[in-house]
Amino acid sequence: MTDFWLLVIGMSINIQPLTEVGRPWVRAFLQAQAGAVYMVSRGKVHQCDALPGFSGSLDGKRVGLVTLRIDLELLIC
């Protein structure tokens, strides 16, 4: 996957997929911003520092994080 750029109000934010090399930063960011690496959603506990996602950088400094978990359920009608 390649990096891509997002233009927001005159600022260029570089969006990059998370890699294992960046996991220590993810853990530190989650601890600083949310106080923990775990999140509860729909009754399930998620370890957010282990999820896939993206980081956003502005002027070479990481400034944001998006993690995601997609659960696919098969419905047979």
C-alpha positions in Angstrom: 0.0 0.0 0.0 1.4 3.4 -0.8 1.2 6.6 1.1 -1.3 9.2 0.1 -1.8 12.9 0.9 -4.9 14.8 2.2 -5.2 18.5 1.8 -7.0 20.1 4.8 -7.4 23.8 5.0 -4.1 24.5 3.3 -2.2 21.8 5.1 -0.9 18.6 3.5 -1.3 15.6 5.8 0.5 12.5 4.8 -1.6 9.3 5.5 0.4 6.1 5.9 -0.7 2.6 6.8 0.5 1.3 10.2 3.4 -1.1 10.2 5.0 -3.1 13.0 7.8 -0.5 13.1 5.3 2.1 14.2 3.6 0.1 16.9 5.5 1.7 19.8 4.3 5.1 18.6 0.7 3.8 18.4 0.9 2.6 22.0 2.3 5.9 23.2 -0.2 7.9 21.3 -3.2 5.9 22.6 -1.9 6.1 26.2 -1.4 9.9 25.9 -4.7 10.6 24.1 -7.1 7.9 25.6 -5.3 6.7 28.7 -5.2 3.1 27.5 -4.7 0.9 24.5 -8.0 -0.9 25.0 -11.4 0.2 23.9 -14.8 -1.3 24.4 -17.3 -1.2 21.5 -20.6 -3.2 21.2 -19.7 -5.2 24.3 -16.3 -6.3 23.0 -12.9 -5.3 24.2 -10.4 -4.3 21.4 -6.7 -4.0 21.8 -6.3 -0.9 19.6 -2.5 -1.0 19.4 -2.7 -4.3 17.6 -5.4 -3.3 15.0 -4.7 -2.3 11.4 -5.0 1.4 10.7 -3.4 4.6 9.5 -1.3 7.4 10.9 -1.4 11.0 9.7 1.8 13.2 9.6 2.0 16.9 9.3 5.5 18.4 8.5 7.1 15.0 9.2 5.5 14.7 12.7 2.8 12.1 13.4 -0.3 13.9 14.5 -3.2 11.5 14.2 -4.3 7.9 14.3 -7.1 5.8 12.9 -7.5 2.1 13.8 -10.2 -0.2 12.5 -11.7 -3.6 13.0 -14.1 -5.0 10.4 -16.1 -8.0 11.4 -17.9 -9.7 8.6 -20.9 -11.8 9.5 -22.5 -14.2 7.0 -26.2 -14.0 6.9 -28.0 -16.9 5.2 -31.7 -16.2 4.3 
